[in-house]
Amino acid sequence: MSNTHKLIRLSEHYREQDVSAYLGKVCPRIHFKTNTEPPFCIVCTGSEDTERKLSSEYYVGTDWLKENEVAVYVEPKLNVEDSQVDILQMLVESMSNPDTSMYLHDMFEVKPDKPFITLPHNQDFITPLLMLHFLNVVKTIVRKGLKKSYYSVNENLHCKVKGKVLVAQTIKHNLVKNKQLHTQCHYSEFGINGVENRLLKKALIFTQRYLDTLIGKEKKDNSFQVFLSNTFNYITPAFQAVSPEVELDEVKHCKFNPFFKEYKDGLELARLILKRYGYNINNVKKEEEVKVPPFWIDMTKLFELFVLAQLKKRYKNEVEFQVTVPSGVLDYLILKKGEKMVVDAKYKPRWEKRNIVEDIRQVSGYARDTKITDKLGIEQENRGKEVPDCLIIYSKQLNGHKDLSVLNSLKEDALAEYVGFFRIGVALPEINA
């Protein structure tokens, strides 16, 4: 690899790799966003006089341990020698239901102000994530209708004057060139060609160029191409009258209308995409190595959204996501008559070999919360007699189900030691390494 910094490779949820030789006196701890409590992205244990050891948790990505000198790269724990988890396909499937889009932003963190890190092309998870999330947000914006606003226009008008006459420019560009009937004017117009929409249009051009190269190189499955084709066909007509010419300084002090709340996320993602490529469309090309900003992806959140999309296909509006109760947050609550269940997603392959008692206790506690029993329609006098069914959905690559929505029942694997408790394994999409 042509990078000048040292890259330490770890697997997600890896325990204690000795890195004393690389860190000197540094012993970093990297947390996800503003989280100051475990789990952390990276934890370094030890001191200057002892071995320094790195441990990783439920996050994949890359970051600096010593800026410009030593970086760490964490890959998904389910990767093996001949195949690896297809994070891109997980994103596409997660976004197949519009209800998941509002949760995508909480799933990743990007640090664009830090020096970029060189990685092999196939280990760049953040760029496709940014692009697909951006497309999802823009699709929501288009569905509501593009925001109209006043914007400034400089135009060389023929045989008429509008707004303010730019005298110096009129003399320089018209009079000295014997264009006596032309006048350079500055005026305001009201429409969709405002600075916010122009920034979105510019980022869309970068996004389409990148995703076209991705299809040509490694993503040739029909579902991915259909997703992109349908999305761009939906978005592109709305931006036909919008110019891609924009300066980032123009968008710095935008005030966001609550009715157009998606614009805040859309513009933030647009800035990240443009900064990723140095604002130069010619930098969007196929490369064996890429420079990316430090980033982290919460794999537990991605797994939850991946499962949510499948449950939404099966139960539609009869499944609730992220139900908050005093003891925590329940992942899913299925409300369909005859199939009512308390469901939690666990990104833990070890569920295949053994029951994890702390997870069982957690979900059992959710099932006895009065808020949950009320939602399930259990009458107060029956709370002590009627126990809701509980289900654990876990990651299982070998012989796991690829699509929960097509199964006859999710209760195929009952836990013999517990009443009304079930589990089912889900296989994450893979690509050949």
Secondary structure, 3 states (H helix, E strand, C coil): CCCCCEEEEEECCCCCEECHHHHCCCCCEECCCCCCCCCCCEEEECCCCCCCEEEECCEEEEEEEECCCEEEEEECCCCECCEEECHHHHHHHHCCCHHHHHHHHHHEEECCCCCCEEEEHHHCCHHHHHHHHHHHHHHHHHHHCCCCEEEEEEEEEECCCCCEECHHHHHHHCHHHCCCCEEEEEEEEEECCCHHHHHHHHHHHHHHHHHHHHHHHCCCCHHHHHHHHHHHHHHHHHHCCCCCCCCHHHHCCCCCCHHHCHHHHHHHHHHHHHHHCCCCHHHCCCCCEEEECCEEEEHHHHHHHHHHHHHHHHHHHHEEEEEEECCEEEEEEECCCCCCEEEEEECCHHHHCCCCHHHHHHHHHHHCCHHHHHHCCCCHHHCCCCCCEEEEEEECCCCCECCHHHCCCCCCEECCCCCCEEEEEECCCEEEC
